[in-house]
Amino acid sequence: MTDEEMLSAVKMLVDDERFDKYVEHYLDIAKGAVVFRMWPYADAAWDDVPEKYHAQTVEIAVYLVNRRGAEGETSHSESGVSRSYESAGIPSSLLFGITPHAGVPR
């Protein structure tokens, strides 16, 4: 999946044109989170997320866009609707399955 395809997938899944201008930034944040999870001790930044993690990166970006305006919320109830978040950042369940590497990629 190319960056454009990931961007289109996030926009399609969010399905709200009001957020289109933010999607690219949230996709970058998601990519950074995946790369950091893979190489937690590397000093350099990598822009490329391996193909096998593209769908997971899209899922993280959608989560971040949908949570916009309620950042860090741990509990909320209103009119029978309850919200809470696993953590203030990206939930560990969304990063599950990403294998960390101890070495520096070449």
SULFEN-V528725 format. One record per pair of residues at least 4 apart in sequence whose ideal C-beta (glycine too) atoms are under 6 Angstrom apart, sorted by the first residue. I is the first residue (numbers start at 1). J is the second residue. D is the distance in whole Angstrom. If there is no record, write none. Layout:
i:I j:J d:D
i:I j:J d:D
This chain:
i:1 j:5 d:4
i:1 j:6 d:5
i:1 j:54 d:4
i:6 j:54 d:6
i:6 j:58 d:5
i:7 j:27 d:6
i:9 j:58 d:5
i:10 j:23 d:5
i:10 j:27 d:6
i:10 j:58 d:6
i:10 j:61 d:5
i:10 j:62 d:6
i:11 j:20 d:6
i:11 j:23 d:5
i:13 j:62 d:5
i:14 j:19 d:5
i:14 j:62 d:6
i:14 j:65 d:5
i:19 j:65 d:5
i:22 j:26 d:6
i:26 j:61 d:5
i:26 j:64 d:4
i:26 j:65 d:5
i:27 j:61 d:4
i:30 j:57 d:5
i:30 j:60 d:4
i:30 j:61 d:4
i:31 j:49 d:5
i:31 j:57 d:6
i:33 j:90 d:5
i:34 j:49 d:5
i:34 j:53 d:5
i:34 j:57 d:5
i:35 j:46 d:5
i:37 j:95 d:5
i:37 j:98 d:5
i:38 j:98 d:6
i:38 j:101 d:6
i:39 j:101 d:6
i:40 j:100 d:6
i:42 j:104 d:5
i:49 j:53 d:5
i:49 j:57 d:5
i:53 j:57 d:6
i:60 j:90 d:6
i:60 j:94 d:5
i:72 j:88 d:5
i:73 j:85 d:6
i:74 j:84 d:6
i:75 j:84 d:5
i:76 j:83 d:4
i:77 j:82 d:5
i:86 j:91 d:4
i:87 j:91 d:6
i:90 j:94 d:6
